[in-house]
Amino acid sequence: MVFVYLSTFVLLVGGWVWFIYLKEKEKQYSILILVSMSSPFLLFSVAIKIAENIGSNSGIISSYFLLMILIANSILLNLTIFLVSLKKK
């Protein structure tokens, strides 16, 4: 489960770092949007399989909470991208 927590941290921080990089270079955000919306579900499916293999009910519950955190982060990131795009126009 350490892999799941570490991956969650990388996705949380990495998404915002990638956003800042793209904003400074004035590039498109389409790949970032796709990755930020799909990665929580991919990580959740991996986390559920890991929790099933080790037989941990608490691992399944914590995977669900991490999914909710990543989805909230993705929505916030996409909302920020939308507002920055409106500001440019």
All heavy atoms as an XYZ file, in Angstrom:
712
protein
N       0.811     -1.201      0.000
C       0.000      0.000      0.000
C       0.855      1.266      0.000
O       0.346      2.329     -0.272
C      -0.937      0.000      1.206
C      -2.055     -1.047      1.163
S      -3.136     -0.991     -0.262
C      -3.983      0.522     -0.046
N       2.133      1.130      0.321
C       3.018      2.291      0.291
C       3.103      2.838     -1.132
O       3.131      4.055     -1.341
C       4.423      1.917      0.828
C       5.398      3.048      0.638
C       4.340      1.509      2.278
N       3.087      1.923     -2.107
C       3.092      2.334     -3.509
C       1.894      3.222     -3.829
O       2.009      4.213     -4.555
C       3.081      1.084     -4.408
C       2.727      1.365     -5.833
C       3.658      1.950     -6.680
C       1.473      1.069     -6.331
C       3.336      2.223     -7.992
C       1.146      1.337     -7.636
C       2.078      1.918     -8.467
N       0.747      2.897     -3.288
C      -0.480      3.649     -3.557
C      -0.380      5.062     -2.958
O      -0.717      6.050     -3.620
C      -1.709      2.898     -2.999
C      -2.963      3.728     -3.159
C      -1.858      1.560     -3.687
N       0.114      5.161     -1.724
C       0.250      6.474     -1.100
C       1.297      7.326     -1.818
O       1.094      8.524     -2.028
C       0.625      6.333      0.377
C      -0.474      5.719      1.210
C      -0.311      4.482      1.812
C      -1.684      6.378      1.376
C      -1.318      3.927      2.568
C      -2.699      5.828      2.133
C      -2.506      4.596      2.727
O      -3.505      4.047      3.467
N       2.396      6.699     -2.196
C       3.444      7.425     -2.917
C       2.951      7.879     -4.291
O       3.210      9.010     -4.710
C       4.684      6.544     -3.055
C       5.932      7.195     -3.601
C       6.376      8.333     -2.692
C       7.036      6.170     -3.735
N       2.219      7.008     -4.975
C       1.664      7.376     -6.285
C       0.654      8.508     -6.168
O       0.601      9.393     -7.025
C       0.996      6.160     -6.934
O       1.921      5.142     -7.137
N      -0.142      8.482     -5.119
C      -1.108      9.558     -4.896
C      -0.391     10.887     -4.698
O      -0.780     11.905     -5.276
C      -1.988      9.243     -3.675
O      -2.664      8.015     -3.896
C      -2.985     10.339     -3.436
N       0.668     10.870     -3.904
C       1.429     12.090     -3.679
C       2.050     12.599     -4.977
O       2.001     13.802     -5.266
C       2.523     11.835     -2.630
C       3.371     13.032     -2.359
C       2.882     14.094     -1.611
C       4.662     13.116     -2.870
C       3.669     15.212     -1.364
C       5.447     14.218     -2.630
C       4.954     15.265     -1.887
N       2.592     11.693     -5.772
C       3.198     12.079     -7.058
C       2.146     12.670     -7.986
O       2.396     13.678     -8.664
C       3.906     10.876     -7.712
C       4.282     11.163     -9.148
C       5.137     10.493     -6.913
N       0.960     12.083     -8.017
C      -0.109     12.614     -8.874
C      -0.601     13.972     -8.389
O      -0.892     14.854     -9.205
C      -1.273     11.629     -8.947
C      -1.026     10.375     -9.773
C      -2.179      9.402     -9.604
C      -0.817     10.716    -11.231
N      -0.699     14.146     -7.083
C      -1.148     15.439     -6.554
C      -0.151     16.549     -6.866
O      -0.515     17.596     -7.404
C      -1.351     15.353     -5.040
C      -2.592     14.639     -4.541
C      -2.532     14.467     -3.031
C      -3.841     15.368     -4.943
N       1.091     16.323     -6.545
C       2.112     17.355     -6.739
C       2.495     17.476     -8.216
O       2.631     18.583     -8.742
C       3.352     17.045     -5.868
C       4.482     18.011     -6.153
C       2.979     17.069     -4.407
N       2.630     16.347     -8.876
C       3.056     16.350    -10.272
C       2.084     17.044    -11.206
O       2.500     17.702    -12.165
N       0.795     16.925    -10.939
C      -0.195     17.602    -11.770
C      -0.049     19.111    -11.728
O      -0.130     19.795    -12.748
N       0.175     19.631    -10.530
C       0.321     21.081    -10.384
C       1.650     21.573    -10.939
O       1.721     22.653    -11.527
C       0.145     21.485     -8.930
C      -1.286     21.354     -8.517
C      -1.831     20.357     -7.787
C      -2.363     22.226     -8.877
N      -3.178     20.553     -7.650
C      -3.536     21.699     -8.305
C      -2.457     23.398     -9.619
C      -4.775     22.303     -8.451
C      -3.691     24.011     -9.757
C      -4.836     23.465     -9.185
N       2.703     20.778    -10.781
C       4.001     21.153    -11.353
C       3.912     21.165    -12.874
O       4.423     22.077    -13.541
C       5.107     20.189    -10.867
C       6.398     20.398    -11.631
C       5.333     20.354     -9.375
N       3.246     20.163    -13.425
C       3.057     20.088    -14.877
C       2.229     21.270    -15.370
O       2.495     21.846    -16.416
C       2.408     18.763    -15.220
C       2.413     18.392    -16.672
C       3.053     19.019    -17.701
C       1.744     17.290    -17.250
N       2.820     18.372    -18.881
C       2.015     17.299    -18.633
C       0.939     16.277    -16.748
C       1.506     16.346    -19.505
C       0.448     15.331    -17.616
C       0.731     15.369    -18.981
N       1.199     21.632    -14.610
C       0.369     22.782    -14.969
C       1.192     24.070    -15.007
O       1.079     24.861    -15.942
C      -0.789     22.922    -13.971
C      -1.508     24.225    -14.057
C      -2.346     24.495    -15.134
C      -1.354     25.196    -13.081
C      -3.015     25.712    -15.227
C      -2.020     26.399    -13.163
C      -2.845     26.661    -14.237
N       2.021     24.279    -13.994
C       2.862     25.483    -13.962
C       3.838     25.495    -15.127
O       4.052     26.528    -15.766
C       3.593     25.572    -12.601
C       2.579     25.838    -11.494
C       4.661     26.659    -12.621
C       3.133     25.676    -10.103
N       4.406     24.331    -15.446
C       5.327     24.233    -16.583
C       4.620     24.592    -17.892
O       5.135     25.371    -18.695
C       5.909     22.819    -16.662
C       6.679     22.556    -17.925
C       7.968     23.039    -18.085
C       6.120     21.826    -18.972
C       8.680     22.807    -19.248
C       6.813     21.586    -20.131
C       8.097     22.081    -20.263
O       8.787     21.855    -21.420
N       3.437     24.028    -18.094
C       2.695     24.309    -19.332
C       2.249     25.758    -19.401
O       2.220     26.359    -20.481
C       1.477     23.385    -19.445
C       1.772     21.912    -19.686
C       0.484     21.113    -19.665
C       2.518     21.697    -20.983
N       1.908     26.336    -18.265
C       1.480     27.734    -18.244
C       2.630     28.661    -18.609
O       2.456     29.616    -19.367
C       0.927     28.091    -16.869
C       0.355     29.477    -16.793
C      -0.208     29.745    -15.425
C      -0.696     31.181    -15.378
N      -0.908     31.642    -14.018
N       3.826     28.381    -18.087
C       4.982     29.218    -18.404
C       5.392     29.099    -19.863
O       5.803     30.072    -20.481
C       6.160     28.845    -17.501
C       5.983     29.281    -16.076
C       7.107     28.817    -15.177
O       8.002     28.075    -15.643
O       7.092     29.193    -13.995
N       5.276     27.891    -20.417
C       5.656     27.666    -21.814
C       4.524     27.994    -22.784
O       4.715     27.931    -23.992
C       6.074     26.206    -22.023
C       7.261     25.785    -21.211
C       8.510     26.451    -21.698
C       9.689     25.953    -20.868
N      10.936     26.526    -21.260
N       3.351     28.314    -22.243
C       2.152     28.628    -23.022
C       1.811     27.515    -24.015
O       1.592     27.742    -25.192
C       2.316     29.971    -23.735
C       2.448     31.135    -22.779
C       2.558     32.464    -23.479
O       2.491     32.510    -24.714
O       2.725     33.471    -22.766
N       1.772     26.302    -23.513
C       1.409     25.142    -24.318
C      -0.008     24.705    -23.986
O      -0.630     25.193    -23.053
C       2.393     24.002    -24.060
C       3.803     24.314    -24.510
C       4.667     23.107    -24.411
C       6.064     23.442    -24.942
N       6.900     22.262    -25.019
N      -0.513     23.736    -24.762
C      -1.881     23.262    -24.552
C      -1.958     22.346    -23.340
O      -1.010     21.633    -23.012
C      -2.367     22.510    -25.784
C      -2.583     23.404    -26.975
C      -3.177     22.639    -28.127
O      -3.275     21.417    -28.100
N      -3.575     23.364    -29.153
N      -3.124     22.345    -22.719
C      -3.351     21.571    -21.507
C      -4.100     20.262    -21.758
O      -4.470     19.585    -20.812
C      -4.176     22.395    -20.513
C      -3.539     23.689    -20.086
C      -4.037     24.910    -20.529
C      -2.450     23.700    -19.237
C      -3.464     26.098    -20.130
C      -1.868     24.888    -18.826
C      -2.385     26.075    -19.279
O      -1.806     27.249    -18.876
N      -4.326     19.879    -23.006
C      -5.204     18.751    -23.304
C      -4.690     17.430    -22.721
O      -5.472     16.655    -22.167
C      -5.418     18.623    -24.805
O      -4.179     18.528    -25.466
N      -3.402     17.162    -22.807
C      -2.872     15.913    -22.263
C      -2.938     15.935    -20.740
O      -3.249     14.915    -20.114
C      -1.434     15.674    -22.767
C      -1.439     15.485    -24.276
C      -0.808     14.463    -22.085
C      -0.069     15.372    -24.890
N      -2.674     17.076    -20.139
C      -2.774     17.204    -18.685
C      -4.194     16.937    -18.212
O      -4.406     16.257    -17.207
C      -2.311     18.588    -18.238
C      -2.452     18.918    -16.757
C      -1.643     17.949    -15.910
C      -2.027     20.340    -16.490
N      -5.171     17.438    -18.929
C      -6.570     17.207    -18.558
C      -6.904     15.721    -18.652
O      -7.528     15.152    -17.752
C      -7.510     18.052    -19.442
C      -7.337     19.529    -19.118
C      -8.957     17.621    -19.261
C      -8.044     20.457    -20.069
N      -6.470     15.082    -19.723
C      -6.731     13.653    -19.901
C      -6.075     12.827    -18.796
O      -6.710     11.950    -18.203
C      -6.224     13.207    -21.278
C      -6.412     11.748    -21.610
C      -7.882     11.431    -21.753
C      -5.654     11.402    -22.874
N      -4.846     13.128    -18.484
C      -4.131     12.385    -17.436
C      -4.748     12.647    -16.063
O      -4.925     11.718    -15.265
C      -2.631     12.756    -17.449
C      -1.916     12.219    -16.218
C      -1.972     12.241    -18.713
N      -5.093     13.897    -15.788
C      -5.628     14.216    -14.461
C      -7.007     13.604    -14.236
O      -7.376     13.322    -13.093
C      -5.683     15.723    -14.242
O      -6.697     16.314    -15.013
N      -7.767     13.388    -15.288
C      -9.093     12.795    -15.110
C      -9.068     11.262    -15.131
O      -9.932     10.620    -14.542
C     -10.061     13.312    -16.181
C     -10.402     14.783    -16.030
S     -10.990     15.255    -14.399
C     -12.590     14.482    -14.368
N      -8.088     10.667    -15.779
C      -8.059      9.200    -15.859
C      -7.188      8.548    -14.790
O      -7.466      7.430    -14.367
C      -7.581      8.764    -17.242
O      -6.265      9.209    -17.472
N      -6.164      9.235    -14.338
C      -5.230      8.614    -13.394
C      -5.852      8.228    -12.045
O      -5.467      7.187    -11.499
C      -4.011      9.507    -13.188
O      -4.363     10.753    -12.674
N      -6.793      8.991    -11.485
C      -7.379      8.525    -10.216
C      -8.060      7.167    -10.332
O      -7.932      6.323     -9.439
C      -8.399      9.606     -9.861
C      -7.929     10.819    -10.543
C      -7.281     10.343    -11.806
N      -8.737      6.928    -11.431
C      -9.444      5.662    -11.597
C      -8.488      4.506    -11.863
O      -8.706      3.385    -11.388
C     -10.486      5.794    -12.710
C     -11.509      6.851    -12.421
C     -11.473      8.063    -13.068
C     -12.472      6.649    -11.451
C     -12.402      9.049    -12.784
C     -13.410      7.619    -11.150
C     -13.368      8.828    -11.825
N      -7.420      4.781    -12.608
C      -6.415      3.742    -12.833
C      -5.711      3.377    -11.533
O      -5.497      2.195    -11.243
C      -5.405      4.202    -13.876
C      -5.947      4.393    -15.292
C      -4.886      5.010    -16.190
C      -6.423      3.075    -15.854
N      -5.346      4.383    -10.748
C      -4.708      4.120     -9.468
C      -5.656      3.395     -8.525
O      -5.241      2.499     -7.785
C      -4.225      5.426     -8.830
C      -3.496      5.260     -7.498
C      -2.176      4.540     -7.696
C      -3.267      6.605     -6.842
N      -6.935      3.744     -8.551
C      -7.914      3.085     -7.687
C      -8.040      1.609     -8.044
O      -8.097      0.757     -7.155
C      -9.272      3.780     -7.816
C     -10.343      3.171     -6.960
C     -10.276      3.256     -5.580
C     -11.427      2.533     -7.537
C     -11.264      2.708     -4.787
C     -12.413      1.983     -6.754
C     -12.335      2.066     -5.381
N      -8.066      1.294     -9.331
C      -8.190     -0.114     -9.719
C      -6.958     -0.912     -9.296
O      -7.073     -2.058     -8.856
C      -8.443     -0.245    -11.219
O      -7.348      0.245    -11.951
N      -5.774     -0.318     -9.401
C      -4.558     -0.991     -8.943
C      -4.583     -1.153     -7.427
O      -4.238     -2.214     -6.895
C      -3.308     -0.201     -9.398
C      -2.060     -0.718     -8.729
C      -3.168     -0.253    -10.907
N      -5.009     -0.116     -6.719
C      -5.053     -0.169     -5.252
C      -6.041     -1.215     -4.757
O      -5.771     -1.913     -3.766
C      -5.420      1.200     -4.697
N      -7.166     -1.357     -5.433
C      -8.151     -2.372     -5.037
C      -7.561     -3.766     -5.223
O      -7.734     -4.642     -4.373
C      -9.457     -2.196     -5.845
C     -10.186     -0.934     -5.406
C     -10.366     -3.406     -5.720
C     -10.689     -0.969     -3.985
N      -6.861     -3.990     -6.326
C      -6.242     -5.294     -6.565
C      -5.171     -5.595     -5.522
O      -5.060     -6.722     -5.040
C      -5.635     -5.361     -7.968
C      -6.655     -5.376     -9.067
C      -7.498     -6.617     -8.970
C      -8.541     -6.613    -10.058
N      -9.503     -7.704     -9.898
N      -4.376     -4.589     -5.165
C      -3.349     -4.789     -4.136
C      -4.009     -5.107     -2.795
O      -3.585     -6.023     -2.081
C      -2.446     -3.543     -4.021
C      -1.576     -3.405     -5.263
C      -1.578     -3.616     -2.776
C      -0.789     -2.114     -5.318
N      -5.070     -4.372     -2.457
C      -5.763     -4.599     -1.189
C      -6.421     -5.980     -1.164
O      -6.442     -6.643     -0.115
C      -6.799     -3.509     -0.958
N      -6.947     -6.436     -2.293
C      -7.533     -7.775     -2.352
C      -6.470     -8.848     -2.170
O      -6.706     -9.843     -1.486
C      -8.249     -7.988     -3.687
C      -9.572     -7.301     -3.810
C     -10.202     -7.519     -5.179
O      -9.580     -8.161     -6.044
O     -11.327     -7.035     -5.383
N      -5.321     -8.639     -2.797
C      -4.262     -9.650     -2.698
C      -3.692     -9.775     -1.295
O      -3.309    -10.869     -0.884
C      -3.131     -9.343     -3.692
C      -3.537     -9.614     -5.119
O      -4.464    -10.376     -5.380
N      -2.850     -8.993     -6.056
N      -3.623     -8.671     -0.566
C      -3.110     -8.764      0.812
C      -4.236     -8.989      1.817
O      -3.975     -9.199      2.991
C      -2.283     -7.518      1.187
C      -3.111     -6.239      1.157
C      -1.066     -7.386      0.322
C      -2.373     -5.018      1.658
N      -5.488     -8.956      1.359
C      -6.630     -9.227      2.220
C      -6.906     -8.145      3.233
O      -7.244     -8.431      4.380
N      -6.800     -6.904      2.811
C      -6.957     -5.789      3.733
C      -8.224     -5.005      3.423
O      -8.329     -4.373      2.372
C      -5.733     -4.875      3.618
O      -5.930     -3.711      4.345
N      -9.182     -5.050      4.360
C     -10.385     -4.242      4.190
C     -10.085     -2.759      4.391
O     -10.671     -1.906      3.737
C     -11.468     -4.676      5.171
C     -12.058     -6.015      4.794
O     -11.998     -6.401      3.626
N     -12.603     -6.722      5.757
N      -9.195     -2.451      5.298
C      -8.845     -1.045      5.503
C      -8.112     -0.477      4.298
O      -8.193      0.712      4.018
C      -7.989     -0.887      6.760
O      -6.768     -1.579      6.623
N      -7.398     -1.326      3.557
C      -6.743     -0.885      2.326
C      -7.752     -0.481      1.266
O      -7.533      0.477      0.519
N      -8.852     -1.193      1.214
C      -9.908     -0.855      0.259
C     -10.549      0.481      0.633
O     -10.788      1.332     -0.224
C     -10.965     -1.984      0.199
C     -10.331     -3.247     -0.385
C     -12.175     -1.557     -0.623
C     -11.208     -4.468     -0.326
N     -10.802      0.688      1.911
C     -11.402      1.938      2.366
C     -10.459      3.114      2.132
O     -10.863      4.173      1.645
C     -11.812      1.833      3.851
C     -12.946      0.817      3.996
C     -12.237      3.184      4.403
C     -13.252      0.437      5.416
N      -9.186      2.926      2.449
C      -8.232      4.024      2.229
C      -8.038      4.291      0.745
O      -7.830      5.435      0.341
C      -6.897      3.723      2.904
O      -6.287      2.597      2.333
N      -8.140      3.258     -0.094
C      -8.062      3.459     -1.545
C      -9.218      4.320     -2.032
O      -9.044      5.163     -2.914
C      -8.087      2.119     -2.271
O      -7.011      1.326     -1.912
N     -10.391      4.102     -1.467
C     -11.555      4.903     -1.837
C     -11.350      6.373     -1.447
O     -11.652      7.268     -2.234
C     -12.814      4.345     -1.172
C     -14.027      5.191     -1.408
C     -14.652      5.186     -2.653
C     -14.537      6.007     -0.408
C     -15.766      5.977     -2.879
C     -15.648      6.791     -0.629
C     -16.258      6.774     -1.865
O     -17.351      7.557     -2.083
N     -10.835      6.615     -0.251
C     -10.596      7.997      0.177
C      -9.523      8.671     -0.670
O      -9.632      9.846     -1.000
C     -10.240      8.061      1.662
C     -11.429      7.824      2.551
C     -11.424      6.780      3.448
C     -12.540      8.641      2.479
C     -12.526      6.554      4.258
C     -13.638      8.431      3.281
C     -13.629      7.377      4.183
N      -8.495      7.921     -1.048
C      -7.474      8.476     -1.932
C      -8.065      8.787     -3.306
O      -7.697      9.779     -3.934
C      -6.296      7.514     -2.061
C      -5.443      7.334     -0.812
C      -4.377      6.274     -1.056
C      -4.825      8.632     -0.371
N      -8.992      7.945     -3.760
C      -9.680      8.217     -5.026
C     -10.448      9.531     -4.944
O     -10.371     10.363     -5.853
C     -10.634      7.075     -5.377
C     -11.560      7.314     -6.577
C     -10.773      7.308     -7.871
C     -12.671      6.287     -6.605
N     -11.151      9.741     -3.840
C     -11.911     10.987     -3.682
C     -10.990     12.200     -3.623
O     -11.297     13.255     -4.198
C     -12.779     10.930     -2.420
C     -13.903      9.937     -2.484
S     -15.064     10.359     -3.792
C     -14.934      8.942     -4.831
N      -9.856     12.072     -2.969
C      -8.891     13.178     -2.916
C      -8.359     13.481     -4.307
O      -8.272     14.649     -4.712
C      -7.745     12.842     -1.940
C      -8.253     12.855     -0.511
C      -6.578     13.809     -2.109
C      -7.270     12.304      0.499
N      -8.020     12.440     -5.061
C      -7.494     12.663     -6.414
C      -8.548     13.224     -7.360
O      -8.235     14.047     -8.221
C      -6.914     11.364     -6.977
C      -5.579     10.942     -6.395
C      -5.186      9.575     -6.923
C      -4.503     11.963     -6.708
N      -9.791     12.799     -7.213
C     -10.852     13.355     -8.062
C     -11.074     14.829     -7.725
O     -11.235     15.660     -8.623
C     -12.157     12.537     -7.909
C     -11.992     11.183     -8.604
C     -13.345     13.284     -8.499
C     -13.161     10.250     -8.425
N     -11.075     15.172     -6.440
C     -11.221     16.580     -6.052
C     -10.058     17.411     -6.588
O     -10.261     18.528     -7.081
C     -11.304     16.695     -4.533
N      -8.858     16.864     -6.527
C      -7.694     17.560     -7.067
C      -7.825     17.738     -8.584
O      -7.497     18.795     -9.117
C      -6.414     16.793     -6.728
C      -5.180     17.501     -7.219
O      -4.945     18.652     -6.889
N      -4.398     16.805     -8.028
N      -8.298     16.714     -9.268
C      -8.471     16.798    -10.726
C      -9.509     17.847    -11.103
O      -9.315     18.603    -12.057
C      -8.891     15.438    -11.292
O      -7.887     14.487    -11.091
N     -10.599     17.895    -10.364
C     -11.633     18.897    -10.638
C     -11.086     20.299    -10.395
O     -11.310     21.207    -11.206
C     -12.891     18.615     -9.790
C     -13.564     17.332    -10.282
C     -13.851     19.785     -9.829
C     -14.672     16.834     -9.390
N     -10.361     20.481     -9.310
C      -9.769     21.777     -9.008
C      -8.740     22.178    -10.065
O      -8.711     23.328    -10.515
C      -9.132     21.750     -7.625
C      -8.548     23.055     -7.118
C      -9.653     24.103     -6.969
C      -7.861     22.826     -5.791
N      -7.925     21.233    -10.505
C      -6.934     21.502    -11.542
C      -7.603     21.869    -12.858
O      -7.211     22.836    -13.522
C      -6.028     20.288    -11.718
C      -4.879     20.400    -12.696
C      -3.898     21.475    -12.267
C      -4.171     19.074    -12.828
N      -8.641     21.139    -13.232
C      -9.341     21.433    -14.485
C     -10.095     22.759    -14.412
O     -10.175     23.481    -15.408
C     -10.293     20.296    -14.844
C      -9.548     19.063    -15.283
O      -8.450     19.143    -15.823
N     -10.124     17.912    -15.048
N     -10.629     23.094    -13.262
C     -11.282     24.385    -13.081
C     -10.266     25.518    -13.211
O     -10.545     26.543    -13.844
C     -11.981     24.445    -11.721
C     -12.738     25.720    -11.401
C     -13.899     25.903    -12.371
C     -13.242     25.675     -9.981
N      -9.080     25.318    -12.645
C      -8.020     26.316    -12.771
C      -7.588     26.483    -14.220
O      -7.388     27.607    -14.688
C      -6.813     25.911    -11.907
O      -7.255     25.698    -10.568
C      -5.741     26.972    -11.936
N      -7.458     25.372    -14.933
C      -7.102     25.431    -16.359
C      -8.171     26.186    -17.134
O      -7.865     27.013    -17.998
C      -6.903     24.010    -16.926
C      -5.629     23.396    -16.354
C      -6.850     24.025    -18.451
C      -5.451     21.924    -16.665
N      -9.435     25.934    -16.826
C     -10.532     26.616    -17.501
C     -10.480     28.118    -17.254
O     -10.625     28.924    -18.170
C     -11.873     26.034    -17.020
C     -13.069     26.714    -17.597
C     -13.410     26.548    -18.937
C     -13.857     27.524    -16.803
C     -14.511     27.186    -19.467
C     -14.965     28.166    -17.323
C     -15.294     27.994    -18.667
N     -10.237     28.510    -15.996
C     -10.193     29.944    -15.669
C      -8.979     30.624    -16.311
O      -9.087     31.761    -16.767
C     -10.186     30.121    -14.161
C     -11.462     29.717    -13.439
C     -11.297     29.820    -11.939
C     -12.648     30.533    -13.927
N      -7.849     29.949    -16.353
C      -6.664     30.511    -17.001
C      -6.899     30.655    -18.498
O      -6.514     31.653    -19.110
C      -5.417     29.638    -16.716
C      -4.262     29.991    -17.624
C      -5.001     29.774    -15.259
N      -7.573     29.680    -19.093
C      -7.872     29.756    -20.522
C      -8.827     30.891    -20.825
O      -8.692     31.565    -21.852
C      -8.471     28.437    -21.004
O      -7.547     27.400    -20.841
N      -9.805     31.128    -19.957
C     -10.723     32.251    -20.157
C      -9.983     33.594    -20.017
O     -10.285     34.536    -20.721
C     -11.862     32.202    -19.143
C     -12.971     31.211    -19.423
C     -14.012     31.279    -18.304
C     -13.611     31.452    -20.754
N      -9.065     33.639    -19.082
C      -8.320     34.870    -18.849
C      -7.432     35.221    -20.034
O      -7.229     36.387    -20.333
C      -7.483     34.711    -17.580
C      -6.893     35.991    -17.075
C      -6.186     35.747    -15.752
C      -5.642     37.036    -15.200
N      -4.944     36.849    -13.935
N      -6.897     34.191    -20.724
C      -6.049     34.433    -21.893
C      -6.828     35.056    -23.052
O      -6.315     35.845    -23.801
C      -5.404     33.128    -22.368
C      -4.227     32.701    -21.558
C      -3.597     31.468    -22.164
C      -2.424     31.005    -21.366
N      -1.826     29.784    -21.936
N      -8.080     34.647    -23.173
C      -8.899     35.130    -24.295
C      -9.442     36.474    -23.935
O      -9.451     37.465    -24.290
C     -10.041     34.179    -24.575
C      -9.567     32.855    -25.093
C     -10.734     31.943    -25.337
C     -10.242     30.597    -25.842
N     -11.288     29.675    -26.111
